[in-house]
Amino acid sequence: MSSVKKLAGQTLWYGVPSILSRFIGYLMNFTLPIFFAQPSATADLTQIYAAIPFLSVLFTYGLETAYFRFSQETDKNTLYSTLTISIITSTILFSGILLFFRTDIAAWLAVSQHPEYINWMLYIIFFDTLCALPFARLRQENKPRRYAFVRMAGIIINFAIVLIFAGMLPGYVARHPESFFSLIYEKYSPIDFYFIGNICNSVITFLLLAKTFKTIQFRFDTTLWKQVMHYSYPLIIVGLGGMVNDMLSRLVYQHVVGLPEAEAKNQLGIFGNIYRLAVLITIMIQAFRMAAEPFFFNQSKGADAQKIYARIMKFFVIACCFMFLLIGLYLDVFKWFFTAIHREKWVEGLYVVPLLAIGNVFLGIYYNLSIWYKLTNKNLTGAAITIAGAVITIVLNIILIPKWQYTGAALATFCCYLFMMVSSYILGQKYYPVPYARKKLIAYLCLSILLYLVHTGINKLYTGHLWFSLVTATLLFGAFTWFTGKIEARELAKLPLIGKYFRKQP
């Protein structure tokens, strides 16, 4: 259990910046309905941020995971120097290519009226890519405090810029058109500062990590690089497939929905907002992945590795169930918020949030399961799973979005992640069997979904009563907490922080 405690502690440290940065990010997302009455005003923002993850996969080409893998058996300084030289060179090359084709990219992304967005997107990707390996090194060397500080510094600056320049100053300038600040809005619109804030975030983060580049030895080990590329190129396929599954619905929505451009942009803005609500669950998943990936590799040679992985999976699924219930049971709070600020148009589509959320639970479980192909060097098999999921995503998005719009996109996400989770489990048990508590995990997932459905059914009888929805939600959430605590009391008593609240059973 000491290994689980170590992972839990590191997850908290990686989780603090992830949770806070995601929370601040969601605060920025919640400002969109406050600052912009029409969802269509945010469509271009949604479109650009759907494209960035695809490019990030290409720019980093699996080097973070490869660094964790090869640092177990190779001189770390030689490895770090070789990979850093590689990623700096490729980043400059890729950026130049994209800059050359920026007009075509703007047209394909339907942002031709704002070609500067492509330049800003490249700035963000450029600096974020250069920070990828330094962050991986901090994780591999178990320096979560340094990691947390750098992450938080950038996101706080980002939030401050958005709050001031997209939120506060436009109203001030409207009341004082003669002020100095009015010069800013002659060139930039309020939505632009979501990009500008992100650029500042990326640059500040790079500067805080810049000293790690001083440790580079300007020696390029060609043989080692070829070995790394052989290991990592399937991860590019995995990453791109993952981005197809995660981002494609938003990237192609206005192209396939079959509506006039103005209405398509309006729906894309709404869908982008409700998707952000659904992936609140990825706060925990992201925090877990930051700590778990190097941890899994470090534990892989231990005698009890599989047992440790199984125990971690159980706690992970329980945490995911709590996050799903937190989103699903309290969805009326989000509806009340949008209505209270007279942004009723933003409420459209909230009904698909729970479906997207449970899909993201499946994604989190898949990430946990995926360690089998990374440890057994079967990355091509992992790539095949992801490609199959991407095919499901593409086909279902094309078929379902024109028919059912938000619901069609959500169903495509749900089916894709369900397939990936099940197929990864089946293949993993064949090549790297782990004694997961399958029946118990399925029971927790089914119970959390059942509680959500019960809450939905009860509240249909009392439509419009927010207090009743909150009371029933809290009772059902408390029931799941009590049930889980009762079943897992023995295990929970061994965990840090929360263990003291559970009496150890004989």
N, C-alpha and C positions, 0 to 999 in steps of 0.2 A: 504493500500500500504506500510505501515511502515514495515510489516512483510516481504514483498517481498524485500524491501530495505535491511533489515537485512540479508536475505538469499543471496542477490546479493553481499553484502559486504563480507560475510563469504566465498562465492564461490570464490571471488577474492583472499582471503587470502589462502584458500585451493588450489585455482587454480594456484597461483604463483609457489609454489613448484611443483605442478603436471605438469604444463605447462613447467616449466624450466627443471624438471627432465626428463619429456618425451622428451623435445627438445634435451637435452643432450643425452638421450637414442637414439634418432633418429640420432644425430650426430655420435654416436658410430656405429649405423647400417649403416650409409652412409660411414663409414670408411671401412666396409667390402669389398665393391667393390674396394676401393682404396688400401687396404692392401693385398687383395687376388684376383688374376686374375681369378681363377676358382671358380664358385659358389659351387662346390662339397666340397671345403675345409671348408665350413661353415655349411654343412648338419648336422653334429653331434651337433653343437651349437643349431641349430634350433630344433633338436629332443629333446634335454635335456630341452630347455626352453618351449617346448610344454608339457612336462611331469610335470614340477614344479607346474603349477597352479592346476592340479588334486590333487597332494599331499598336497598342501596348504589348499585346501577345507577340506580334511580329518583331517589335523592337527589342524585346527581352529574350525571345526565342528559348525559353525554358532554362536560362542560365541560373536562376535562383535555386530551383530544385536540384539542378546538376551540381551546384556548389555544395549543397548539403550532402549529396550522394558521394562526391569525390573527396570531400574533406575528411572522410573517414579513413581513406587509404593513401592520400597524397599529401605532399608538403603544402600546407595551407597558404604560405606566402607565394609560392610558385603558382599555385592554382588561382589565387585571387588576382595576381598580377596578369596572368595570361587571359583570364576571363574579362578583366577590366579593360585591357587593351583591345580585346575583341569587341566589347560592347560600345566603347567610345568610337571606334572606327566605323562600326556598322550604323550607329546612331547618326553620325554625321552623313553617311552615305544615304540612308533611308530618308532622312530629313530633306536632303537636297532633291531627291527624286519626287517626294510628295510636294515640295515647294514648286517644282517645275510644273506639276500637273494640278496645281491648286484650283485653277478655274474649272477644270473638268470635275474635280472632287466636289466643289461647291455646287455645281449643277446637279450632280447625282444625289447629293444630300438635300437638295431643294432649298439651299440657302444662298442662291446666286445674288440676292439683294444685299447680302452681307458677306462678301468675299473675305473681309478681314477676319471673320470667325475661323476660317481655315488656318490663317497665320497664327492666331491665338491658340488654336488647338495644337498646332505643331510645337509652339513654345512649351505648352504644358507637357506634352509627350516627351519632348527632348530632355527637359530637366528631370522629369519623373523617372525616365529610363536610366539616366546617369546615377540616380539615387538607389536603384534597385539592388545592386550588389552590396553597397555599403550597408543598407538595411538588412540584407541577408547575412552579412558578416556579424552584425550586432546580434541577430537572432541566434546564429550558430555559436557565438562566443558567450551566450547567455548574459547579455547586457540589456535586459528589458527596461531598466530605468533610463538609460541613455536613449533607447528607442522611443520611450514614452515622451521624453522631453522634446526631441526633435519633431515628432509627429504633432504634438500639441502646439508647439510654437507656430508652425505653418498654418494649421487650421484656425487658430485664434486670429491671426492676421487676416486670413481669408474672410472670416466671419465679420470682423470689424469693418473691412472695406465694403462688403455687401450691405451691412446694416447702415453705414454712414452714407455711402454714395448711391445706393439703390433705394434706401428707405427714408433716411432723414432729409438729405439735402434737396431732393426734387421738390418736396413740399415747401421748404424754405425758399428755394429759388422762385417757385410760383408766386410766393407772397412778396418776394424782394427781387424782382427781375433785374434791378440795377446792381446787384451784388457781384462781387468778384467770381463767385462760384457759378454764375450763369454761363461763364465762358466754357466751363467744363462740359455743359450739356449742349453746347453748340456742336460739339464733335461726338460726344458719346450719349447714348440713351441709357436709362437706368438698368435695363437688362444686360448691357455690356459689362457691368461691373461684377456680374457673376463669373464671367470669364477672366476679367482683370484680377479679381481677388484670387482666383485659382492660380493664375500665372505668378502672382506675388508669393503665394503659398509654395509653389514648386521651386521658385528661385531661392527663397529663404531656406527651405529644407536643404537644397543643394549646398548653399553656403555653410550651413551648420555641419554638413557631412564632408565638407571639402578637405579637411585635414586627413581623411582616410586615403585620399589619393596620393598623399605624400609617402605612404608606405609602399607604393607600387615599385617593384623592381622591373626595370625596363628590359625584361627578358621574356620572350614569347616562346613557350614550349609547344612547338607544332604538333608533336606526337600526342601530348596531353590534350591539346585543343581538339584534335581529331577524335579522340576517345570521348570527350565531352559532347561533341556534336553528334556522334553516333548515338549517345544516350539521350540527348535532349531533343533531337529533331522530331521524334514522335510526340513530345510534350507540346510542340508547336501545334500539331494537329489537335491534341487534346484541348489546348487553350483556345484555339480558334473555334473548335466545335462547342466548347463551353460558352464562348461569347455568342455564337449563333443561338444557342439555347436560351441564353440569358437576355440578350439585347435585340435579337432579330425582330421581335414583335414590334418594338418601338421604332426600329430603323426602317422597316418596310410599311408600317401601319398606314401612313397617308398615301402610299403608292398602291396599296391593294384594297383599301376599304371601299373604293368605288363611290366616293362622295365628291362634291365640288371642293376646290382647293381650300376655301375659307373654312368650310365645315370640317374638312379632313384635319386641318391644322388645329381647329378647336378641340376635336376629339383626341388628337395626339397630345395636346397639352393636358387634358383631363387624364388620359391614360397614363402619361408619364407621372402625374401626381399620385394616382392611386397605386401605381406599381411601387413607388417609393414607400408608401405606407406598408405595403405587403412585405417588402424586404427589410423591414425593421428587424426581422428575425436574423438577417445576415450580420447584424452587429455581433451576436454571440458566435456565429459561424466564423466570421473573420478573426475574432479574438482567438478562438480555438485553433484555427489554422496557423496563425502566426507562431504559436507555441508548439503545436503538435507536430508539424512537419520535421523540424530538426530533432524533436524528442523521439519520434518514431524511428528515425534512422539511428539515433544513439542507442536506443533500446533493442534494436533488431537482433543483436547477437546474444542477448540474454536468454537464459534458459526458460524464463517465464514470459517471454515477449508476447506470445499469443494470448495468454491469460490477462496480461495487462491491457492489451488492445481491446479485449472483450469487455473488461470492466469499464474502460474509458467510454466505449460505445454506449453502454447502459446509461451512464451519467449524462452523456451528450444528448441522447434521445429524450431523457427526462427533461433536460433543460430546454430542448426544442419544443416539447409539448407545452411547457409553461409559457414560452414565448408565443406560440400559436394561440393559446387561450387568452393571453394578454391582448393580442390583436383582435381576435374574433369576438370575444365577449364584450370588449369595450369599444367596438366600432361606432356605436352611437355617439360617443364622445367626439370623434372626428366629425361626424355629421353635424352635431350641435355647434362645433367650432366654426365650420364653414358657413352655417346658417346665421350664426351670431354676428359675423362680420359682413353679412349681406353678400355672400359669394355662393349663392345657391347652385350656380352652374357647375361649381367644382365638386358638388356632391354626386353628380352623375357617375355611375360606375363603381361606387363604393361597395356594391353588393358582391363584386368579384374578388375583393381583397382577401377574404378567407381562403378561397380556392388558390389564389396565388401564394398565400402564406404556407399552406400545407404542401404545395409544390416545392417551395423553398426549404421546407423541412426535409423532403426527400432529397433535395440537392445536398443539404448538409450531411445527411447520412451517407450519400454517395461519396462525398469528399473523405469522410472517415473510412469508408470501405476501400477507397482507391489506393491505400497504402500497399495493398498486396502486389499490384503490378509494378510499383516503384521499387519495392524491396526485391522482387524476383526478376527485375530487368525485363519485364514484359510490357514495356510502355506501348508497343504497337497494339497489343490487345486492348489496353486502355484507350488508345486512339480509336480503335474500331468501335468500342462502346459509344464514345463521344460522337463519332461520325454518324452512327445509327441514330443516336438521339437528335443530331442536327437534321438529319433527313426527316425524322418525325416532326420536328419543329417547323421546318420549311413547308412541308406538305400541308400540315394542319393549319398553319397561319394563312397560307394561300387559300385554302378551302373554307376555313371557318370565319376569318375576319370579315369578308364581304357579307356573310350570312348573319353572324351574331356579334360582330364588332368586339367590344370589350370582352364579352364572355368567350368568344371564339379564341381570342389571344390568350386568355387565362387557361382555357382547356388545353391548348397546345402546350403551354408551359407545364401544366400538371401532368399530362400524358408523357411528355419527354422525360421529366425527372423521375417519374415512377418507373419507366422502362430502364433508365440508367441505374437506378438504385437496385432493382431486382436483378438485372443482368450482371452487375458488378458483384453482387452477393453470391450468385450462383457460380460464376467463374472464380471468384476469390476462394470459395470453399474447395474448389477443385485443385487450384495451384498453391494456395497458402491458407490452409484451413485454420480458422479462428473460432473458438467455442463461444460464439455470441449467444446471449440468452434470447433466442429468437421469439419464443412464445411470449415472454414477458414484454419484449420491446413492441411487438405487434399489439399486445393488450393495452399498453400505455398510449400508443398512437390512436387506436380505435376508441378508447375511452375519452381522450381529449376531443376527438371529432364528434363523438356522441354528445358530450356536454355542450359543445357549441350548437349542435342541431337542436338540443333540448331548449337552450336559451333562445334560439331564433323562433322556435315554435311557440314558446310561452309568450314572447313579446309581440307576436303577431296578434294576440288577443288584446293587447294593451298598447296599441300603436300611439305614439306621441308622448308617452309618459317616460321621460328620461330617467326620473328617479327610480321607477320600477325596473327599468333596464339595468341600471347600475347596481341596485340591490340584488337582483337575481344573478347578475354577472359575478358579483363579489361572493355570493353564497356558493355558486358552482365552482369558482376558482378556489375558494377555501376548501371545498369538498375534495377537489383533486389534490390539493396540497396535503390535506390530512391523510388521504388514501396513500399517496406516494410516501409520505413520511412514515406511515405505519408499515408498509411493505419493505421499505429500504432503510429502516431505522438502524439496523446493524452496520450497513455500509456507510450511511451518512454520518454516523458517529465517528468514523475514522477520518473524515475529511477536515481540512483546515477551515477555520472561521465558523462554518455552520455546524461542525461536529459537536460543539459544546451544547447545542440545543437538543441533541438527541441522546437519550440514555442508552448506553450500550447494553445489549441483550446478552444473557449468559448463553 
